[in-house]
Amino acid sequence: MAHEEKPTADKACTFDLLELRLGRVLSAELEPSAPKRAYRLVVDFGKFGRRTSVGRFTQHEPEDLVGKLVVGVLNFPPRSVGEVTSEVLVLGVQVPGAESGEATFLTPAREAKIGSKVF
């Protein structure tokens, strides 16, 4: 079954407004206060600082996430997830066959400088 695409959006009015940056996961641990199984990640974005993110990357073991490069949206407002404030949205894609919302993270194919702009 074909799915309709969303309407065309102007890049300058949408994508260019996002602060997309590359970060490195410093720590990952299960977040018990989250409503669904999720990890609390601490991600280093270089000159943009360290930020906390709560995400459903639970198809990975926490120790496998540490050191990985991830893409984050730095300028979304913070949001409460359980008892934690998630300060950055780490981007991911749905894991096939997994529970809705369980994701794997987006990462570059090569090593890159943390804090780099994603475009």
N, C-alpha and C positions, 0 to 999 in steps of 0.2 A: 504494500500500500504506500503510495507516494504521500509525502507530507508537504504542505505548503510552506514556503519560506516566509519569513517575516518581511515587512515592507523595506524597501531600500532606505538606508539611513545615511545622512551626511557625515563623513568622517570627522570633519572639523567640529561638528556639534555633538558627537558621540565619543568615538574612540580617542580622539585627541584630548578629551577632558579627563581621561583616566590616567592616573599615575601608576603605570605598570613597570615594575622593577624586578630585577633578579635578586634572589636571596639564597642563603644557605641555612639549612635546618641545623640548629645547634643542639636541640633536645626535643624529644617526643615521648609523651607518656599518656596513658589512658586518662581521660577526664571523667571521673565518676559522677559529676554533677550534671553532665550533658543529658538531654532528654533521650538521645539515641547514642549508641556506642560511637565514640569519637576520641580523637587525640588532641591534646593541648601541645602545640608546637611553639617553640621559640625560634624565630628566624632572624638572621642577621642580614640587614639590607645595606651594609656598609655605612656610608655617610648619612643614610636615612634612619639609622639606628636599628636596635633590636625590637622586634614586635612579636606579640603573642597572637596566635591564631588557633581556633578550635575548628577542626575539620574531620570529615568522615573518611579518612584514608586508612581505614582499619583492615583492608585487604593486604596491607603491608605490616610487617612486624615493626614495632617502634624503633628498634636498633637499626633496622634497614633504612629508616628515613633520615637518621642523623648523618650529616655531611652531604646530603643531596641538594642539588640546586633546584629551586622552585620559582615559579612566577607568582607575584602577588600584586593585588590592587591596594595601593597604600592610601588612597584618598576617599574610600567609602567611610561612612561614619562608624564608630565602634558599635558593636552589638553584643548584648548579653547572651551567653550560651551557658545555661545552668548558672553556676556561681562565678563564672569567668567572663571577663570582657575580651572579646575577640577584636583585635585592633586592625587586622589585615585579612583580606580574603585571598587565600592560596588557591590558585586555579587548578582545576582537575577535570577529568572526564569520567563518566559512569563506567564502572567495571561490568563487563557483560556477565549476565547471570547473577549478579550480586543484588542485594537488597537496594531498593531505590535510594539514591543519594550517596551510596558508597562509591568512592572515587579512587583513581590513581592520579598523581600530580603531573602537571606539565613541567617538562625539564628540557633544557637545550641539549642538542646532540653532542656538543663540545663544551669543554671547560670555558667559562667566561667570568668576567669580573663581577663580583657582587655589587649591587646597587646600579648596575647597568640598566639603561632604558630599554624597555621591550617595545618594539614597533612592528 
